[in-house]
Amino acid sequence: MLVNQIVVVILGLLSSLSLTSIIMSLEDNYFGQKAYAHDFSTTDESSLVTLVEQIKAETQLVIANFLSNDNFSSHEHAISAAELIKDLENNITQTNPPSSDVTQVYDRGQKNSTTLALVVANIVDDILRKYGNAFAVEYDMTNMSNMMNMDMMMPEMDDSSPHTMDMMTTTNGTNGSSSVSGRHSNTSMNIENDLVLVNINDYETAKVLSGNIKDQFSTQLRPRSLVNETTNLDRLENSLEKLEQAVNTKALPETMMDIVHVQIHPMLQRVYDLELLRNVMPENQD
């Protein structure tokens, strides 16, 4: 199966990239299972499928950099892949019920629209993390409250200015509602080149993930969605395309956050009835 082939490829490449040093590094820096999608209640399946998609992305980059003779980047992505494999091993033992067949769990998750929607939410959050690391963003891009803080810090502008009014009243053509994205988009076009890329490997991962998750939505999730949600699905697909474009053009962090927090996450919740984490009641402890 594809998943097993991916793992075999990674392990084979790791053996040629100083496997001992990689594993020692992982043992020193491994802190347990990762957390995903801060807004939504996740499932074992969605966490596992997310890990597999992340492994696939790192594998693509290992191979691409290896073929282009960029051994350093290939090595770095191999380390990331190896760490994700350790997370996968930990995750598979914690599924309920426990399973030793990652392919079976992955294939089952690929057929469940709720699982796939959670994977999209997880991956777009991971794109924000990688993008933030790539450009040394000094705040958590996955935290929507940071968008509000940035809005409060925006310089005052003359409301009578036609340019200001145009920026502040930009309308989303897909749903007719006003959005802060107009302001961020205009700002991005003016000063996006001020961003300084400090981690090319995380940026490469963000680029691959943004392309992969857009394709997965189109080929896996959308065909399993309700037909009467066509309009909302079009909006969601358009937002994922915008996210990919934003990554590729090195858009401002707030532009990226707007696409994820204002457009993608709310639409995922609406279409797939995802459960908010704060609405999940903890089980009573005896």
Salt bridges, closest charged atoms under 4 A:
GLU27 OE2 - LYS86 NZ 3.40
ASP39 OD2 - HIS38 NE2 3.37
ASP39 OD2 - HIS265 ND1 3.77
GLU45 OE2 - ARG108 NE 2.41
GLU53 OE1 - LYS56 NZ 3.27
GLU58 OE1 - HIS77 ND1 2.70
GLU76 OE2 - HIS75 ND1 3.74
ASP87 OD2 - LYS34 NZ 3.89
ASP125 OD2 - HIS38 ND1 3.00
ASP125 OD1 - HIS265 NE2 3.67
ASP126 OD1 - ARG129 NH1 3.83
ASP151 OD1 - ARG183 NH2 2.97
ASP151 OD1 - HIS184 NE2 3.73
ASP202 OD1 - LYS130 NZ 3.65
GLU204 OE1 - HIS77 NE2 2.72
ASP215 OD1 - LYS214 NZ 3.99
ASP234 OD1 - ARG222 NH2 2.62
GLU237 OE1 - ARG222 NH1 2.62
GLU244 OE1 - LYS214 NZ 2.85
